[in-house]
Amino acid sequence: MKILIRDSSILTMDSKKPFIGKGYIYIDQGKIVALGDGEPQPELEFADYIINDRFIATLPGFTVGIGDIIKYFFRFIEARNIKEIIEMLSKSDLYALVEVVLTSLTANGATSIITLLYNPDPKILSAIVAAASSSWIRTRIMILLDGFKDSSSIENEIRNALKSSKDPEAITKNIVSFGLYVIDEKSIKKMIDIVNSIDVFVYTDATIQQKLHRVFPDIENRKYIIINPTNPHTRCIFSDAASWRYNCGISPYDSMLLNPKKLLQETYRVIDNAEESVLIVSSYNSINHIISPGIIKENSIADIIILDFGEPPYGPIPMTRNAIISEIIDSNFIVKTAIIGGEIVLDNGVLLTISRESIKKAQSIVEDFIKL
C-alpha cells in the first residue's frame, strides 16, 4: 500500500535532522521512500491512503519488553493462579488472549514487543506466533535456555510454533521472530547447536560474555544482544533504568512495563531526561533489540505511530518538539494510527487486525477465571 502522511510534525530520531515542524512521509512496499519539510511532490498525492492533519506528530513506534505477555493479561490475578489457568485454556483461547494483549499494547503506541518466557508450553509459543502474525504486530519470543530441555527439543518447538503463522510473510518480514536467552555457561553449547540450525536472535547476560566469546568467537557476526553489560556493547539492553548507559535500550523484566506509557514514565522517573526517555523507548530499544529501525528516514522500514494532539482531551497543543515530547512523557496522547512494516494496524484509533470474536473470548476468559 502507498501511504502519504502530510502536514505532520515528525520526530525522526535521526541525529542529522531530529525534528521536522511540518512535513510529509511517503510509504511504499513497507518502506519510507520519501520524507521532507513542507508539501510533498505532486505525484505523491496519488497514494492509496492519505493521512492529513496538522495537529499530529509522527515518530518511530515504541519497542517494549521483556516482560511476559501472558502475565500482563492476567495482571489482576494472583501469580500463583496463572499456571493453573493456562493449563485449562485451549490453544484457541490462548490465541485470542495474546491477540488482545498485542493489539492493546499497540493501541498505546507499541509496534515491537519482546516477551521473555520461562520454560513455555508449546501451545503458548504457537498461540503467540499465530496472534502476532494475524494482528501484524512485530513480536519476538525470547526463550530462557536452561537444563530442562535439550537443544533438539527447543529447536523442534520453535519450528513447530512457526508453522502456526497465519501469514508466511510474517516470518520473512520479521514480524515474528525468536530469541534465546543464555544466562549460564552450561547453556552455551545448547545455544550454539540451535543457532547453527535455525535463524534466531541471541541474548546473553554480561556475566558469561567473555566465556561465550572464547567458546563461540563467531557470535559477534550473529544477531547478538547483551543484557546488563558491564561495558556498553554494540547492542546492549538494560533491565533496570538505574543502570542505563547512553545508546543502550531499557527493557525491564516487569510485565507491567510492557505498556509503553508506563515504560516511558518509569524511564523518565529514573533518568530524569524527557528527550532521552522518548529516544530510548522509540529508537534505542528498537535498534539494540535488532527488531526495527527506530528511525524515520528514507529506505527504512515503516514502523511508525501517529499521535493526535488536535482535540480534547489532549489537544490542541503547540506542535513544537519540546511540547510533543513533554506530552508523550506525561502520557497525554492518543495513538491515532500505527503502521507496522508498511501496513496500517490501527487507524483513527480503531484496531484493524483483531476480530470481535477474539475480544469476546478474552472477556469470557476473564469472567471465568477472575475468581480463582
Backbone torsions as a table, in degrees:
resi	resn	phi	psi	omega
1	MET	NA	137.1	175.3
2	LYS	-92.7	121.1	-175.6
3	ILE	-122.7	132.3	175.7
4	LEU	-117.0	123.5	172.7
5	ILE	-107.9	123.9	-176.9
6	ARG	-132.8	160.7	179.6
7	ASP	60.3	26.4	-177.3
8	SER	-101.9	146.4	163.8
9	SER	-77.1	141.4	-173.5
10	ILE	-130.0	119.6	169.6
11	LEU	-93.0	98.7	-171.5
12	THR	-77.6	-25.1	-171.4
13	MET	62.8	18.8	176.7
14	ASP	-101.1	119.2	-175.8
15	SER	-60.5	-24.9	-179.7
16	LYS	-71.6	-32.0	177.1
17	LYS	-154.4	82.5	-171.3
18	PRO	-70.5	-20.8	-174.7
19	PHE	-144.4	134.4	172.5
20	ILE	-118.0	118.5	-175.0
21	GLY	-65.3	-41.2	178.7
22	LYS	-151.1	111.3	-174.9
23	GLY	-154.8	-162.8	-175.2
24	TYR	-138.9	157.5	174.0
25	ILE	-135.4	133.3	177.8
26	TYR	-119.3	126.4	-175.8
27	ILE	-116.5	134.0	177.5
28	ASP	-147.8	134.4	179.1
29	GLN	53.5	40.8	173.6
30	GLY	84.2	-4.0	-176.7
31	LYS	-124.0	156.6	173.0
32	ILE	-80.2	116.6	-176.9
33	VAL	-105.8	-14.6	177.4
34	ALA	-158.4	144.3	171.0
35	LEU	-158.3	158.6	179.9
36	GLY	175.1	180.0	177.2
37	ASP	-77.5	155.8	170.3
38	GLY	72.0	-143.3	-174.6
39	GLU	-88.8	144.9	177.1
40	PRO	-73.9	161.4	175.2
41	GLN	-61.3	145.8	-175.8
42	PRO	-53.6	-36.5	-176.5
43	GLU	-67.4	-21.3	179.4
44	LEU	-74.4	-15.5	-179.9
45	GLU	-68.4	-10.1	179.7
46	PHE	-90.4	21.4	178.5
47	ALA	-61.9	157.4	177.8
48	ASP	-68.3	-30.6	-176.6
49	TYR	-144.6	131.0	-178.0
50	ILE	-120.5	129.8	174.7
51	ILE	-110.6	117.9	-171.6
52	ASN	-136.1	104.9	-178.6
53	ASP	-158.5	127.5	-175.5
54	ARG	-69.2	-36.7	-174.6
55	PHE	-94.3	50.9	175.5
56	ILE	-126.1	152.1	176.3
57	ALA	-125.1	129.1	-179.8
58	THR	-108.6	135.3	179.2
59	LEU	-153.5	165.3	175.2
60	PRO	-59.1	141.3	179.4
61	GLY	-64.0	156.9	-178.2
62	PHE	-76.9	142.3	174.0
63	THR	-111.4	124.1	-175.9
64	VAL	-124.1	157.7	178.8
65	GLY	168.1	177.8	2.8
66	ILE	-117.3	31.8	-177.8
67	GLY	-67.4	167.2	-178.6
68	ASP	-82.5	118.2	-176.4
69	ILE	-70.1	-24.7	176.5
70	ILE	-67.3	-43.9	177.2
71	LYS	-64.5	-32.4	178.7
72	TYR	-62.9	-43.5	179.4
73	PHE	-62.5	-42.1	-177.2
74	PHE	-94.1	32.6	-175.8
75	ARG	-66.2	-15.0	179.7
76	PHE	-94.8	1.2	-177.0
77	ILE	-113.5	144.6	179.2
78	GLU	-59.2	137.3	-174.3
79	ALA	-56.2	-35.2	-176.5
80	ARG	-65.9	-18.3	-178.8
81	ASN	-93.1	-12.9	-173.1
82	ILE	-64.9	-44.5	-179.2
83	LYS	-60.1	-41.4	179.1
84	GLU	-62.2	-40.9	180.0
85	ILE	-65.2	-46.4	-177.6
86	ILE	-59.4	-39.1	179.7
87	GLU	-61.9	-27.3	-178.7
88	MET	-89.0	-11.4	-177.3
89	LEU	-86.4	144.2	175.4
90	SER	-82.1	170.8	177.6
91	LYS	-62.3	-38.3	179.2
92	SER	-69.2	-33.4	175.0
93	ASP	-62.5	-46.8	-179.3
94	LEU	-64.7	-37.7	177.5
95	TYR	-58.7	-47.9	179.9
96	ALA	-63.7	-42.3	-179.7
97	LEU	-59.8	-48.6	-178.2
98	VAL	-67.0	-39.1	179.2
99	GLU	-60.5	-40.5	178.4
100	VAL	-65.2	-43.3	179.7
101	VAL	-62.9	-48.4	-177.4
102	LEU	-60.7	-47.1	-178.3
103	THR	-69.4	-31.9	176.6
104	SER	-63.9	-43.0	179.1
105	LEU	-66.5	-36.7	177.2
106	THR	-66.8	-35.9	176.8
107	ALA	-62.9	-19.3	175.6
108	ASN	-98.6	4.2	173.0
109	GLY	112.7	-2.6	-179.0
110	ALA	-81.5	127.8	173.4
111	THR	-110.6	-15.2	175.7
112	SER	-134.3	132.2	-176.0
113	ILE	-131.2	127.1	176.5
114	ILE	-113.6	127.4	-178.1
115	THR	-125.5	129.9	179.5
116	LEU	-96.1	124.0	-179.7
117	LEU	-115.4	137.6	179.2
118	TYR	-102.5	114.8	178.7
119	ASN	47.3	58.0	-172.6
120	PRO	-73.7	149.6	172.9
121	ASP	-70.5	137.8	178.8
122	PRO	-54.2	-31.3	-179.4
123	LYS	-69.9	-26.2	175.4
124	ILE	-71.0	-43.4	178.3
125	LEU	-58.7	-46.7	-179.4
126	SER	-63.8	-39.3	-179.8
127	ALA	-65.1	-40.3	179.8
128	ILE	-66.5	-44.0	178.6
129	VAL	-60.6	-46.2	-179.2
130	ALA	-62.3	-45.4	-177.1
131	ALA	-68.3	-42.5	-179.6
132	ALA	-65.1	-40.2	-177.9
133	SER	-71.4	-35.5	-179.3
134	SER	-77.9	-36.3	179.5
135	SER	-85.5	-9.5	177.9
136	TRP	57.1	50.6	177.1
137	ILE	-118.6	123.8	-173.2
138	ARG	-62.4	119.5	-172.6
139	THR	-137.0	132.9	173.8
140	ARG	-119.3	130.9	178.7
141	ILE	-100.3	113.8	176.1
142	MET	-93.1	128.3	178.5
143	ILE	-110.5	125.6	177.8
144	LEU	-74.8	122.6	176.8
145	LEU	-81.7	125.7	177.9
146	ASP	-140.1	-168.6	-175.1
147	GLY	-87.9	3.2	-173.9
148	PHE	-80.1	-29.8	-177.0
149	LYS	-128.8	147.0	177.1
150	ASP	-84.1	170.5	-174.9
151	SER	-62.9	-37.3	-179.6
152	SER	-63.8	-40.5	179.8
153	SER	-64.8	-43.7	180.0
154	ILE	-65.5	-43.9	178.9
155	GLU	-59.7	-44.0	179.8
156	ASN	-65.1	-37.8	178.6
157	GLU	-64.2	-40.1	178.5
158	ILE	-65.9	-46.6	180.0
159	ARG	-60.7	-43.6	-179.8
160	ASN	-66.4	-38.3	178.8
161	ALA	-63.9	-40.8	-179.5
162	LEU	-63.4	-25.2	177.3
163	LYS	-67.8	-15.0	-179.9
164	SER	-83.0	-3.0	-178.5
165	SER	-59.3	133.4	179.5
166	LYS	-79.8	-14.8	-177.5
167	ASP	-142.8	117.7	-179.2
168	PRO	-55.8	-31.6	-179.0
169	GLU	-69.8	-18.0	177.3
170	ALA	-63.3	-28.8	177.6
171	ILE	-81.7	-49.1	-176.2
172	THR	-67.7	-27.8	-179.4
173	LYS	-98.5	13.4	173.1
174	ASN	63.8	24.6	172.2
175	ILE	-68.7	-38.2	176.3
176	VAL	-116.9	130.2	177.0
177	SER	-147.7	165.2	179.7
178	PHE	-120.8	150.2	174.5
179	GLY	-132.7	151.3	176.0
180	LEU	-112.1	131.5	179.7
181	TYR	-107.4	112.2	-177.3
182	VAL	-102.2	118.0	-176.1
183	ILE	-117.7	-6.4	177.7
184	ASP	-143.8	160.2	-175.3
185	GLU	-64.6	-29.1	-178.2
186	LYS	-64.5	-22.1	-176.6
187	SER	-93.8	-4.1	-176.4
188	ILE	-62.5	-47.4	-179.8
189	LYS	-59.8	-40.8	179.2
190	LYS	-61.6	-44.0	179.4
191	MET	-61.8	-43.5	-178.8
192	ILE	-60.6	-42.8	178.9
193	ASP	-59.2	-42.3	-177.6
194	ILE	-71.8	-44.6	-178.1
195	VAL	-61.9	-34.7	179.5
196	ASN	-76.7	-5.4	-177.2
197	SER	-112.2	-38.6	-178.2
198	ILE	-134.4	162.8	-176.7
199	ASP	-85.3	103.8	178.7
200	VAL	-137.1	161.2	174.5
201	PHE	-92.5	150.9	-177.9
202	VAL	-118.4	125.1	173.3
203	TYR	-112.4	138.2	178.4
204	THR	-141.8	149.6	177.0
205	ASP	-78.6	147.2	-176.9
206	ALA	-60.9	-24.7	-176.3
207	THR	-65.3	-23.3	179.9
208	ILE	-115.1	13.2	-176.4
209	GLN	-59.3	-47.2	-178.0
210	GLN	-65.1	-43.5	178.4
211	LYS	-60.2	-42.4	-179.8
212	LEU	-61.9	-41.7	-179.6
213	HIS	-66.5	-34.3	178.7
214	ARG	-70.6	-41.9	-176.5
215	VAL	-77.8	-34.8	-173.7
216	PHE	-136.9	72.8	-175.8
217	PRO	-60.3	-21.2	-179.7
218	ASP	-75.1	-1.9	-176.3
219	ILE	-59.0	-32.2	-179.0
220	GLU	-64.6	-21.9	179.0
221	ASN	-91.3	1.9	179.4
222	ARG	-102.2	179.4	177.4
223	LYS	-81.9	92.0	-162.3
224	TYR	-127.5	126.5	-177.5
225	ILE	-129.6	135.3	177.5
226	ILE	-99.0	131.7	175.4
227	ILE	-102.0	128.9	-179.7
228	ASN	56.1	56.0	-178.4
229	PRO	-69.1	147.1	174.6
230	THR	-76.1	-32.4	172.6
231	ASN	-123.3	134.6	-178.5
232	PRO	-52.2	130.5	-177.3
233	HIS	-104.7	165.5	178.1
234	THR	-53.8	-42.5	177.2
235	ARG	-125.5	108.3	-170.8
236	CYS	-136.4	140.4	179.9
237	ILE	-130.3	136.3	173.3
238	PHE	-110.2	136.5	179.0
239	SER	-85.6	-9.7	-179.0
240	ASP	-131.1	122.8	-177.7
241	ALA	-60.9	-27.4	-178.5
242	ALA	-65.1	-23.5	-179.2
243	SER	-97.3	0.5	-170.8
244	TRP	-58.7	142.9	174.1
245	ARG	-126.2	151.9	-173.0
246	TYR	-54.2	140.0	179.2
247	ASN	78.5	-7.1	177.5
248	CYS	-91.8	167.7	176.9
249	GLY	-98.2	171.1	175.9
250	ILE	-128.1	117.4	-179.0
251	SER	-138.6	91.7	-176.8
252	PRO	-71.6	158.3	175.7
253	TYR	-75.1	-20.3	-177.2
254	ASP	-63.6	119.4	-177.8
255	SER	-62.8	-30.7	-179.9
256	MET	-62.9	-25.9	-178.4
257	LEU	-85.6	10.8	166.9
258	LEU	-70.3	-23.4	175.0
259	ASN	-71.5	116.4	-174.7
260	PRO	-60.3	-30.8	178.4
261	LYS	-65.4	-41.1	178.2
262	LYS	-69.3	-38.6	179.1
263	LEU	-64.8	-41.8	177.7
264	LEU	-60.6	-45.5	-178.1
265	GLN	-66.5	-41.8	179.8
266	GLU	-66.9	-40.8	178.6
267	THR	-62.0	-45.3	179.5
268	TYR	-65.8	-38.0	179.6
269	ARG	-58.8	-36.0	-175.6
270	VAL	-87.4	-47.9	-174.0
271	ILE	-91.6	-13.8	172.3
272	ASP	57.5	41.8	176.9
273	ASN	-146.3	108.4	-173.8
274	ALA	-63.7	-45.6	-177.7
275	GLU	-62.9	-45.0	179.5
276	GLU	-65.3	-36.2	-179.2
277	SER	-62.6	-45.1	177.6
278	VAL	-66.4	-39.9	179.5
279	LEU	-62.0	-40.6	179.9
280	ILE	-62.2	-51.2	-172.1
281	VAL	-74.5	-31.2	-177.6
282	SER	-97.0	-19.3	-174.9
283	SER	-127.7	-60.0	-175.9
284	TYR	-59.3	-39.7	178.9
285	ASN	-62.0	-44.7	-179.3
286	SER	-61.7	-46.3	-176.4
287	ILE	-67.1	-45.3	-175.0
288	ASN	-74.7	-26.6	173.4
289	HIS	-82.4	-6.4	-177.5
290	ILE	53.0	48.9	-176.2
291	ILE	-119.5	-23.9	-176.9
292	SER	-159.3	157.8	-175.7
293	PRO	-62.3	-35.7	-178.1
294	GLY	68.3	22.3	-176.3
295	ILE	-156.1	150.0	174.8
296	ILE	-109.0	106.5	176.1
297	LYS	-156.5	166.8	-178.2
298	GLU	-60.7	140.2	178.0
299	ASN	76.3	3.5	176.0
300	SER	-89.8	151.6	177.8
301	ILE	-63.0	139.8	-175.9
302	ALA	-86.3	87.2	170.1
303	ASP	-114.2	91.9	-171.9
304	ILE	-137.7	158.8	173.4
305	ILE	-125.3	152.3	177.2
306	ILE	-120.9	121.5	-178.4
307	LEU	-100.7	139.3	-176.4
308	ASP	-100.6	118.5	177.4
309	PHE	-121.0	25.3	-172.4
310	GLY	-90.2	-24.0	-173.1
311	GLU	-139.5	165.0	173.4
312	PRO	-57.5	148.6	13.0
313	PRO	-88.4	-4.6	-173.8
314	TYR	-120.5	22.0	179.8
315	GLY	-162.1	176.2	-0.6
316	PRO	-78.8	154.3	175.6
317	ILE	-128.6	159.7	172.9
318	PRO	-65.7	131.0	-174.0
319	MET	-86.9	59.6	175.0
320	THR	-100.7	160.9	-178.7
321	ARG	-59.9	-47.2	-177.7
322	ASN	-64.0	-40.9	-179.2
323	ALA	-65.7	-42.1	-179.2
324	ILE	-64.1	-46.8	-179.7
325	ILE	-62.4	-41.7	179.4
326	SER	-61.0	-42.7	-180.0
327	GLU	-69.1	-35.4	177.4
328	ILE	-63.1	-46.0	-179.9
329	ILE	-61.9	-36.0	-180.0
330	ASP	-83.4	4.2	-177.9
331	SER	61.8	24.7	178.7
332	ASN	-91.9	64.3	179.1
333	PHE	-151.7	155.0	172.9
334	ILE	-116.9	131.2	176.8
335	VAL	-79.7	109.9	-179.0
336	LYS	-78.5	-45.8	-175.1
337	THR	-143.1	142.1	171.9
338	ALA	-127.4	128.7	179.3
339	ILE	-120.9	124.0	-177.9
340	ILE	-125.6	121.6	-177.3
341	GLY	58.6	30.5	179.5
342	GLY	82.2	1.3	179.7
343	GLU	-106.6	136.4	179.5
344	ILE	-79.1	117.3	-178.6
345	VAL	-100.5	-33.6	179.3
346	LEU	-132.6	130.7	-178.4
347	ASP	-139.3	126.4	-177.2
348	ASN	52.2	37.8	177.6
349	GLY	80.1	1.7	-177.9
350	VAL	-104.4	126.3	176.9
351	LEU	-75.2	124.9	-173.6
352	LEU	-98.0	-12.3	-170.0
353	THR	-115.3	19.0	175.7
354	ILE	-126.5	139.7	-178.3
355	SER	-87.7	155.3	175.6
356	ARG	-63.6	-30.5	179.2
357	GLU	-61.6	-42.4	179.5
358	SER	-64.8	-39.8	179.7
359	ILE	-64.1	-44.2	179.8
360	LYS	-64.2	-38.0	179.9
361	LYS	-66.8	-40.7	177.7
362	ALA	-63.8	-39.2	176.8
363	GLN	-61.9	-40.3	179.7
364	SER	-65.0	-39.5	178.6
365	ILE	-61.3	-43.9	179.3
366	VAL	-62.4	-44.9	-179.3
367	GLU	-64.3	-36.3	-177.0
368	ASP	-74.1	-33.3	-169.6
369	PHE	-114.2	-1.8	-175.2
370	ILE	-64.3	-22.6	-177.2
371	LYS	-88.0	-6.0	-178.3
372	LEU	-66.8	NA	NA
